[in-house]
Each structure stands twice: as structure tokens, then as C-alpha cells.
């Protein structure tokens, strides 16, 4: 997959931008606060339908304007496509794929595959479970349409079931209420077990890929990713998927029965994918608690490289790699490993403030100077860049 062209109108600090990207490495060079990360954010937005820096789309609108517009032309094996994302204060966000309006961003995810590595990535390990669930859901949704639909259905059912549970006294005071809750349980389990089984399978695959990447980066330590569902399930994920779904459905339903009184008292659903977690362990020790920040950065880098391998295995083509300020996040040896990895032909967009870092990048590369919301393509070998 390649990103051929990016257009921005009134996006962040850009009044207007229209650039063609190189199929290989694209370097955005400039001081802090000039707009390098805004370009990366725009590419990510077109790839996933969401910003990774804010949940409020209106914050992406340039100061003093009422709407923003972005357009990205992607090239894939199954054909070229144009993604357009716009947002106004009045109408909110709108997404079009080859001119066709997408009803919700969850339906759009997967049109383009992007992998982002940036300064905030440590929160995947150090943050709360919601960060790891977000990572998983975006990663799996980008390559599995069925998972995306199952997850959307689960979230709708969960919202409706929680609303029903808030009237706990009325629910249990009538046969009709108890019967209705049984129906909600069945629906929640039907969608939730599919989500959990797919998460377990993907985590197992990502763990194996991340182990390999970590060994190449670090001389010692066994990195593992482990699934932590909200209730006890099977540890082995190598069996028949349909049989796993049946087994996990029974376990999920049993847990809901066990928790019913507590749920009615609290008015919320206490078990299911929305309470899942995953852990990173190094030699069997929880990295969130006992690892150094350097080890955590290495683990996150290994995870991002595993993502690239995962997308290639699932989609048959490489994702687009976005590297935001890796010069400050990684030491020279880890950067060298990363450059070697991406030099196999992965299209990459790299931001940096360091002119000297250009000497590290494998050739060829296309360099853009970014200053105050304007972008100028330059030659890597100009004297002002050395």
C-alpha cells in the first residue's frame, strides 16, 4: 500500500497543502511547533477515520475557520481509492471513500492500513486497560471486517443493557423484567464471545511476532503479550474458532449469571470485552511495574514492528509507517535497527528536528522542510541540510 498524494485545507496550522509522497522514505524536517506532526496526524486520520491526538474533531479546524478538509489518494493491490475527511462546527465529521459517504468511522476503518510510532506510545504499556483495548480494536478492525461489525454490535448491546440495568429494582420485581434481562444476556454473549476469541488469537500472533522483533533489537529478555479477559477462559487459542466461540459463550453466560445481583445493584455490566486487558511481560515479569523505561520503549518498538508483519500477513501488502520524532525516542542502535527494517520497501513518513539525523536514513529519501505551516520539497544533499 502507498500514499500517493495528500491535500489539506484549514487543517490545524495549514491553510492549504498539496504534496506528493515518495514510495519509500519521506522525511519532514523542521523545528518544533511548525506543523510536522500535523501532517502525520492527517495521514492517520485518513487511514483510520480518527485522530490519535484528540477525540474532538473540531479541534482539528484551523483557528478562525469553520471547517477543515483532507484528501488522501492511496494505492492498493485491489485498486486506487480516494479518502476524504471533512469536519465543520455545525455538521461534525464526514468521511467519503471514492465519493461514497461512510455512515460511521467504524465502518470505514480498514480502507488504509497505517502503523504509528510516536512519543505517546509508552501509554500502551504504562497506561490503563482502555489504552490497550483501543490499540487492539484499531489493529484488528483494520484487517478484519467481521471483527469490526461484531465489536460495533457488542457496543450497541452493551449500551442498551446498561440502560436496562439502571432500573434494577423494576427488572427483578417482575417476570417480564427477568426474562428481558435474559434476552439481553444472550445477545451480549453472542457478540462478545466472538470479539474475545478474535482478540485472543491476534494477541497470540502479535506476541510471537513481537518476540522475534525484540530479540533482534535487544540482546536479552523474552517479550510476551498475554491476554487478560475479565473472566476465566481457555488459555489455548490454537483450536477451532467456532468451537472456541461456543465454549467461551458458555463461560461468559455463566459469569453474567454469577454477577447478576451485583450488576443490578450497580447498574452496569461487570464482565465482557469492555473490561478486557492485555499485559506485556519480560522474562515472565509484568513490564508495566518492573521494567525500565528503556525496556518499555524497546517493547513498544517491537510491538510496532510486529504490527507491520501482522498487517502484511493478513493483507498481503505493507502498511504505511508513520514515525513521529523517533530521533528523540530511540537511541542510535535502535534507530539503526528500525532503518534496516523499513529499508525493505515500506513507505514511511518520518518527522525530525535534527538535520544530522538525515545522515542515518538509508537512501533514497524525499525530504520536506516544514516551517510555519508551509512545506517545501528539498534535496537531501543540499548543503543547508548537512
Buried (B, 14 or more C-beta within 10 A) or exposed (E): BBBBBBBBBBBBBBEEBEBEBBBBBBBBBBEEEBBBBBBBBBBBBBBBBBBBBEEEBBEBBBEEEEBBBBBBBBBBEEEEBBBBBBBBEEEEBBBBBEEEEBEEBBBBBBBBBBBBBBEBBBBBBBBEBEBBBBBBBBBBBBBBEEBBBBBBBBBEBBEEBBEBBEEBEEBBEEEEBEEEBBEBBEBBBBBBBBBBBBBBBBBBBBBBBBBEBBBEBBEEBEBBBBBEBBBEBBEEBEEEEEEBBEBBBEBBBBBBEEBBEEBBEBEBBBBBBBBBBBBBBBEEEEBBEEBEEEBBBBBBBBBBBBBBBBBBEBBEBBBBBBBBBBBEBBEEEBBBBBBEBBBEEBBBBBBBBEEEBBEBBEEEBBBBBBEEBBBEEBEBEEEEBE
